[in-house]
Amino acid sequence: MNKIDLDVALRHWAVNPLAGPVVLVTTVNGHGWVNIAPKSWVSFVSGKPFRLVLGCHREHHTAMNLFANGECVINFPSDDIAQKVWNAQDPLPPAPEEPKERGFATIPAVKVKPPRLVECRAHMECVMEDVLTFGDELAFILRVAAASVDESVLDADDPMVDLRPMFYVAPGTYGVIERGRPVK
Ligand SMILES: Cc1cc2nc3c(=O)[nH]c(=O)nc-3n(C[C@H](O)[C@H](O)[C@H](O)COP(=O)(O)O)c2cc1C
């Protein structure tokens, strides 16, 4: 089998072998105004307790709000709202009604100040524990303080059929897990 080199200096390869989950991160600024941003550089890094790493540019509102108060909610959208998720990358100046402007409703989180997004079916409420710096790029280490899912997800025979999580494949392109497959 021929192996074709991918140029590690490029920002986007012709194929993405490490598609990350598409999430919507909610944070709040000093006024308590909610910010929503899509992210996909997200992964578990520990299990006792659950911790995540979140990759984020230092100039993003998400990073600034995390530095300001150390809290966020990672909301997991399903593909039925893919366009709205993608549109949320367009920067907006901080405003008291950003969720409404972006077409999202909010409900309070259990353990942190940023809210959960009603349109997402799963949520992880996180507290910042550490941050690694790579120039302008930051890796936030976040402890999961609480997690929740819509009842419909747990009621389904296969939770993935209801959750339908999205994964970032390329600019403007995502993939979806449509069901869980048992290993034979
Ligand atoms: C699907 C998707 C995934 C993204 N993933 C990331 C990411 O992991 N890290 C990042 O810094 N920006 C990511 N972006 C870009 C940010 O969402 C975008 O720059 C946004 O304006 C940042 O918003 P903020 O300033 O409110 O945090 C992603 C965009 C999309 C559409």
The ligand as a Tripos MOL2 file, in Angstrom:
@<TRIPOS>MOLECULE
LIG
   31    33     1     0     0
SMALL
NO_CHARGES

@<TRIPOS>ATOM
      1 C1        -17.3450   23.8500   13.5770 C.3       1 LIG1
      2 C2        -16.3460   24.8610   14.0670 C.ar      1 LIG1
      3 C3        -15.3470   24.4760   14.9460 C.ar      1 LIG1
      4 C4        -14.4270   25.4210   15.4470 C.ar      1 LIG1
      5 N1        -13.4710   25.0030   16.3250 N.ar      1 LIG1
      6 C5        -12.6230   25.9030   16.8790 C.ar      1 LIG1
      7 C6        -11.6980   25.4740   17.8750 C.ar      1 LIG1
      8 O1        -11.6450   24.3020   18.2750 O.2       1 LIG1
      9 N2        -10.8810   26.4170   18.4020 N.ar      1 LIG1
     10 C7        -10.9400   27.7250   18.0150 C.ar      1 LIG1
     11 O2        -10.1610   28.5540   18.5520 O.2       1 LIG1
     12 N3        -11.8230   28.1570   17.0790 N.ar      1 LIG1
     13 C8        -12.6700   27.2870   16.5140 C.ar      1 LIG1
     14 N4        -13.5870   27.6960   15.5720 N.ar      1 LIG1
     15 C9        -13.6260   29.1230   15.1820 C.3       1 LIG1
     16 C10       -14.4050   29.9550   16.2090 C.3       1 LIG1
     17 O3        -15.7050   29.4520   16.4280 O.3       1 LIG1
     18 C11       -14.5740   31.4140   15.7160 C.3       1 LIG1
     19 O4        -13.2830   31.9930   15.5460 O.3       1 LIG1
     20 C12       -15.4160   32.2630   16.6390 C.3       1 LIG1
     21 O5        -15.5800   33.5630   16.0690 O.3       1 LIG1
     22 C13       -14.8340   32.4230   18.0270 C.3       1 LIG1
     23 O6        -15.8490   33.0360   18.8310 O.3       1 LIG1
     24 P1        -15.5970   33.7210   20.2330 P.3       1 LIG1
     25 O7        -14.6900   34.9190   20.0070 O.co2     1 LIG1
     26 O8        -16.9860   34.1510   20.6570 O.co2     1 LIG1
     27 O9        -14.9930   32.7060   21.1540 O.co2     1 LIG1
     28 C14       -14.5020   26.7800   15.0410 C.ar      1 LIG1
     29 C15       -15.5150   27.1600   14.1320 C.ar      1 LIG1
     30 C16       -16.4280   26.2100   13.6550 C.ar      1 LIG1
     31 C17       -17.5190   26.6340   12.7010 C.3       1 LIG1
@<TRIPOS>BOND
     1     1     2 1
     2     2     3 ar
     3     2    30 ar
     4     3     4 ar
     5     4     5 ar
     6     4    28 ar
     7     5     6 ar
     8     6     7 ar
     9     6    13 1
    10     7     8 2
    11     7     9 ar
    12     9    10 ar
    13    10    11 2
    14    10    12 ar
    15    12    13 ar
    16    13    14 ar
    17    14    15 1
    18    14    28 ar
    19    15    16 1
    20    16    17 1
    21    16    18 1
    22    18    19 1
    23    18    20 1
    24    20    21 1
    25    20    22 1
    26    22    23 1
    27    23    24 1
    28    24    25 2
    29    24    26 1
    30    24    27 1
    31    28    29 ar
    32    29    30 ar
    33    30    31 1
@<TRIPOS>SUBSTRUCTURE
     1 LIG1         1 GROUP 0 **** ****
